[in-house]
Amino acid sequence: MSIWSCRSRAVSAHPVGVQLIRLDARDNIVIAVADLRSGDLASLEGESLPIRDDVPAGHKVAAMTMPAGTDVLRYGEVIGATTTKIVAGEHVHVHNLISKRLPGRDA
């Protein structure tokens, strides 16, 4: 599991050290452990990840840019597929992800 630290570029309600968690090394998403705001800057091992959308705690953030149709991995398992191109740092949720686990959802 990797921890991403996150620092806001502007004054915000977020304390320095807001974090994202990568649950498995194979994951192409990370999980916000606190509310994130567009403009926050996350980093891991010297790489920067600008947060492009407001993201509620517990939600997914793209760790890399993914074209439409890309399998989304969480815990190293496919949980869905992107329905549109998702840029690194964007919120990943029902507006740009279709489940591969829920009945009645084709992907």
Secondary structure, 3 states (H helix, E strand, C coil): CEEEEEEECCCCCCCCCEEEEECCCCCCEEEECCCECCCEEEEECCEEEECCCCECCCCEEECCCECCCCEEEECCEEEEEECCCECCCCEECCCCEEECCCCCCCC
